[in-house]
Amino acid sequence: MDCEEYSRWMKQALHTLKLVKADIEYEGYGWACFKAQQAAEYALKAILRGFGRPAFGHSVLRLYREFSSVCGEDNELERCAALLDKMYIPPRYPDAFAEGAPYEYYTRYEAEEVYECASRLISVVIECGRRAGCSFEGEEGEEGEGSRGSQ
């Protein structure tokens, strides 16, 4: 396991997840939805890259299915991954909807739902990383031990 690679991607995932909460607070629901997708994508890429597996593209569902083959699966998390995939393009492009601006289409409820999905996915990735012998500074608010390097 390449704990250094895992750690750098996980730090970005947790930082991005923290920004989702800020966007929700300031009613930036569309951006919160996009950032939740990004946080989940970073976390899944963290563990896959840590295991030396290919981790490319932006489909959280595809990355989750690859993750499942390494760390186990959960039907509820697969549903979350599919929901998060829907948050990748529309929140960012003014022409994603027939009329209006994307920010007008997203609600606090949706932003909170995808935040919870991303949080659960990230927690499962962290647990899988721990089982593989990796931890990192800032892990779930803990001091962490830093990455332990390749094992």
N, C-alpha and C positions, 0 to 999 in steps of 0.2 A: 504494500500500500504506500503510495506517495503522499504522505501526510502534508508535506509542504504545499503541493498543488491543491490538495483538498482544502487546506486552511485558507489559502488566499481567495478561492472562490466562495467559501462559506462566509468569510468576513464580508465580502461584497453582498452576498445574499442577505445577511442579517442587517447590514446598513440600509439596503434598499427596502427591506421590510419595515424598518423603523420609519422611513420616509412615507410609507403608505399611511401610517397613522397621522402624520402631519398633514398630508393631503386631505384626509377625511375631515380633520379638524377645521381646515380652511375651505371646505366644500369643493375641493378639487376631485370630485368623485371619479371622473374619467381617468385622470392621471393616476389616482390611487389604484384603479383596476389594472391599468397597464403595469404599474410598478409591482403589484402583487404577482402578476404573471412573470415579470422579470426576476423577482426574488426567488420564486419557485424554480424557474429555469436555471438560475445560477447555482442553487443548491443541488439540483439533480446533476448538473454538469460537474459540480465539485466532487461528488462521490464517484461518478462514472470515470472521470479523469484520474481520480485518486486510485481507482482500481485498474487504470491503464486501458480503459475501454473508450471507444470512440464516443464523443459527445458533441455533436454538431447540430445545427438547425435550431429552431425556436419552438418546436412543438413540445409542450410540457407533457402531453399524453404519450408521445413517442418516447421521450426521455424517461418518463415514469415506467413505461413497460420494460425498457431496458434495465432500469433500476430494480424493478420487481424480480427480474431473473437473477439478480445478485443478492438482494436483501429481503425478498419476500413481497407478497402483494396484499392489497387491501382494496376491496371493491369500492369503498367509500372514497378512498384517496384517488382511485382511478376516475371516479366521477368528478372530483375536485380538479384533477389534471385536465379533463375535458372542458370543464367550465373555464379554467384559467386560459386555455388556448383561445377562447372566444374574446379574450381581453387584449390580444396582441396587436391587432391592426386597427379596429374601429376607433378606439379612443384617441388615436394620434392623427388621423387624416380628416380634414374638413369635408372631403367628398365621400366619406364612408357611408353616410346616410343620404337618403333622397333629398332631404332638406334640413335646414338648421345646422348648427355646429355640434360636433360630438359631445361636448360637455353638457349639452342640454338633454342628452339621452341617458345619463347615468345617475343613479340615486345613491343615497347614503346606505340603504339596505344592501344594494349590490356590492358596493365598495367594502362594506363590513363582511359580507359573505365571502368574497374572494380573499380578503385579508385572512379570515379564519382558515380558508382552504390552504393558502400559502403557508401560514403558520404551522398547520398540522403536517404538511409535506416536509417542511424544514425540520420539524421535530423528529420525524421518522428518519430523515437523512442523517441528522446528528446522532441518533441512536445507532444507526448502521455504522457510521464512522467510528463511534466509540468501540463497538464490537470488533472493528477492524484494527483497533489500537491507536486511533488518532483523536486528538483534541486540539483546541486552539484557543488563543487568548480572546476573551470576549464571548465565549460560547455560552449562550443563554444567560447572559448577565454574570457568569461565573468568572473567576480570575483566569481559569484555564491554565494549562501547563505549556502552552505553545505547541507547535507541531513537533512531533517526535522524529520526523524524517522518514525515509523509506524503510520499510521493514520487510 
